[in-house]
Amino acid sequence: MKSALISPVLFLAAAGWAAAASITTSFNNTATGNDAAVSVNLISFGMVVSQTARACLPDASAQVNIQSSGTAEDLFISASGLPPNTDFDFFVIQVPNSPFGLSWYQGDLQSDSNGNAMQHFRGRFSVETFIVAPGTAAAPLVFNNPPFADAAQNPASAPVQTYHLGLWFNSPTDAQNAGCPNTVTPFNGAHNAGIQVLNTSNYPDDAGPLRSLNPQ
């Protein structure tokens, strides 16, 4: 069994650019008692408040740190300026603003009593992050309530790179309670979420921050 400790916050970056670094860290193989080294690539960048939430949550922001061991990435997000004790949904998206393009649900964040939230996701968050559909296929119909019912099949698509991130209110009611619009969007597990709160629109549409991380 291997044990390793790599700090999720090794450096900070100002919103609008991604800092990248490559470091070598060590771990101990408890089975053999031998030390070994592994190279880890890192990026750090900010998320900014979305246009739809700018008037109601002007101080919302997040810091994202991603570390890659080559075979997978660990993404750490730390958000602040959110409404207290509120649920949010986190997505990898094609472009940061509407119409968002192809989007992939990663998981949830929940703010504390001070409006801060932290979460850790493990997956592929790098220049290799993409969605592909070589052909159409039947899809399960699970959440069929309007206005965003499940599709009965997928559209065929060549590989589409998805390099941006977005955070949404889990509930239109929560958004309204925070003084935001109560628009319904499909960005939660049941497709009845609220508006987008944070995104990576501080990067160009075709050059989201995940593009700057090259696994080795």
N, C-alpha and C positions, 0 to 999 in steps of 0.2 A: 504494500500500500504506500502511495506517495502522499506527502504533505507539503504544501507550499503556502506562502503568504505573500500576496502582491497587493499593495495599497491601491484602492480604487481611486484615490484622489492624489495623484503624484504631482500634478501641476494644474494650474487654472488658465483659462483663456478668456479674453474679452469677447463679448458677443459680436459676431460679424466675421470671425475668422476661426479656423481650426488649427490648433497647435498639434504637431505630431512629434513623436519621439520613439526611439527604439532602445530598450534597455535589456540587460541580461540579469536575471535573478537566479537564485539557487533554491533547491528543495532537497529534502532528505528522504531517501527511499528507506522506509522503516523496515522493509523486509530484508534488505542487505546491509543497512547501516551506512551506505555510501551516499555522499553528496553528489548532486548533478546540477547542471546549469541549463536554463532554457531562455531563449530570446523572446521578448514580448514587445509587440508594437502597441503604441498608445496614441489616442487623440483626445482632445478636450475642446469643447465648444459650448456656446450659449444658445438657449432658445428664447424667443421674444414673444411678447403678447400679440395675439392675432388681431387683425383689423376689427373683427366682430366683437372682441372683448376689450378693446382699447379704452372705451369710455367708462366701462363698469369695473374693470380690473387693471388700472393703469400701471400698477407696481408688480404685476405677475411676471415671473421670469424663471428660468431653470438653467442649471449647469449640468452638462452631460460629459461623462468620462467613459471611454471605451478602451478596453485592453484586449489584445488578440494574442493567442498562443499559436496561431496558424490554422488550427483545425476548427476553432470556434471563437466567438467573442463574448466578453462580459460587458454589459452596458449598465452603468450606474447613473441614475438621474436624481437630482436634488432640486426641488422646486420651492419657491416662496412667493408670497404675495397673493396666495389663493384664499378663497373663503374657508373658514375653519370647518373641520369635521365634515368634509364633503368628498364624494367619490368622483374619480376621473378615469378616463380610458385612454390608453396610450397606443399609438399606431405608427408603423412605418408606412410612408406614403410616397407617391410618385412626384408630386409637386406640393409646395407648402400651403397654397391657397386654393379656394374653390376653382375648378371642380375636383381637385385632389388626385385624380387619376386612380390607378390601382393602389389599394390600401390593405395592409395586413395588421390585424388586431394582435397586439403583443401581450397586453395585460392591464392591470389596474393600479392606480395610486389612490391613497386616501390621505387627505390633509389632517393635521392635528389641530389642536385648539388655537394654535398660533398661525395657521394657514401655511404650514410647511409640510412637504411630502417627500419621501424618498422611496426608491425601488431599485431592484436589481433584476435584469433580464439576461438570459444566456441564449445565444443563437448566432445567426450570421448577420453582423452589422458592419459591413465593409464595402469595398469596391465590388465585391462579388454578390451583393444582395440584389436579388431579382425575382420576378414572377414570370412563369411561362405556362402556356396552355397549348400543347402541340395540336390539339383538336377539341371538339365539343364533346361533352359527356353529360349524362343525367346527374343532377345534383339533388341531395335530400331537401325536402321542404319541411322545415322545422319551425321557423318563426315566420308566420304568414299573416301577421297583422299589418294593415296599412299604416303609414304610407310607404313603408319599405319592406315589403314581403320578400322572402327568399326567391331567388331565380330558380327555374326548373332545370336550367342547364347553363354551363359557362360559355362565354365567347372564346373562340380560338384566338391565340395571340403568340407572336414570336416573343423571345425574351425581352422583358421590360425592366430596366434597372430602377430601383426604388431607393433613393438616397436621402429622403427627407423624413422628418419626425413631426408628429402632431399630438396634442393632448386635448381631449374633449370633456365637457361636463357629462357625467353618466346620466343625468336627468335634466329635462327642460325645466322642471320645477325648481331644482337646485340653482339653475342659471337665473331664473326669475327672482328667486329669493336673494340672489347676490346683486340684483339690479341690472342683470343682463337680459337680452332678448330670450324669449322662451321658445325659440325655433326648434323643431324636432329634426334630428339628423340620424343617419343609420350607424353612427360610430360608437356602438357598444354591442354586447353579446346578443341582445334582443332587438337590435336595430331601432331603438327609440331613445337615443341620446340627446344631449343638448348641444350647444354651440361649441366651436373650437375655442380653446383658451390660449394655448401656446403653439408655436410652430417654429420652423427653421427658415422663415422668409428672409432672414439676414444673409442667406446664401442664394445664388442664382437658381432658377428652376432646374437647369440641366447640370448643376454642380452642387448638389446637397452635401452636407458635411460627411456623410458616410463614404462618399467617393474618395476622400483623402486618406483612408486607411487601407493599406495594401498588406494583407496577411503574408507571412513568410513561413 
